[in-house]
Amino acid sequence: NQICLIKKMQFYRLMNITIKKWGYLILLSIIWGSSYILIKKGLIGLSPFQLGSFRIIITTVILLLFGWKEIKTIPKTSWKWIIFTGYFGTFFPSYLFAFAETVIDSSVAAVLNGMTPLFTMLIGVFFFGSHFKWGKILGIIIGFLGTLILVSNEFNIKTGTDSSYAFLVVFATICYAVNVNVIKYKLNNISSLGIALGNFLSISLPTILILGFSDFPWQAIKYGNEVTTSLGYIFILALFGTAIAKVMFNELVSISSPVFSISITYLLPIVAIGWGILDNEVFTLIQWIGCTLILLGVYLVTEKKQFKNSKKT
């Protein structure tokens, strides 16, 4: 009877983790899938440097209001990794995506972000001794194929000769891949909110300096023009797409594998292109096939058993 009880408890705990994993995955897909259109709107009245800086500064303030006590829980030996993930997980990608979307379409940026799981697996295997399975590799290949299908028409129709800006997104995906592996293998014993707040505090000073040298028209705020409208979009982006989403993502990493966590980037294009459909953009049959392949890829990279290193809940 005692053995049966233990097995039932393990089963319910596994089910709870599974439900949380997929719940976080879906919510983050909606939130981050919407962030690309918010960046595009924010760039109407802001420069890339201003957009990235305001996004980081606003998020830092929000996290400080709700999680300042978490700073004391971070061990001194972990701060080097907190700072490292602050730059690779937030600082560099915030500016890279802002600059990329001055040229490429927001949906292109979203689908290119689908390369992140591939880099995540490769970095995990070569630098962190992570084990991989052929099923995961197949899932990554299928998901990436779906991403290529989605992005092909975007490049041909909208991007044109300025497609080189897409490489900024590729660099950002490499940063994300490094970040998620470090969080999983070096910061798994720290709370999700503590990691997020530590990240933003560590990059706040250079962010403020960048904003100070960006010639932001402070006097324009009081006139209610496109600058204030763009700031409104960035506030929404900072609150939901950065502050809340970062905490959720760190928690997702702690209860799952890096590859599953970052497979969220396969779902982002579906949400991002959904915004395009609402904006009367055409979505073809071949693109729906790409979405189907993406969902299949996400399923294949999902762990089918409990993670040994999962955080206890």
Buried (B, 14 or more C-beta within 10 A) or exposed (E): EEEEEEEEEEEEBBEEBBEBBBEBBEBBBBBBBBBBBBBBBBBEBBBBBBBBBBBBBBBBEBBBEEBEEBBEBBEEEBEEBBBBBBBBBBBBBBBBBBBBBBBBBBBBBBBBBBBBBBBBBBBBEEEEEBEBEEEBBBBBBBBBBBBBBBBBBBBEEBBEEEBEBBEBBBEBBBBBBBBBBBBBBBBBEBBBBBBBBBBBBBBBEEBBEBBEEBEBEEEBEEEEEEBEBBBBBBBBBBBBBBBBBBBBBBBBBBBBBBBBBBBBBBBBBBBBBBBBEEEEEEBEEEBBBBBBBBBBBBEBBBBEEEBEEBBEE
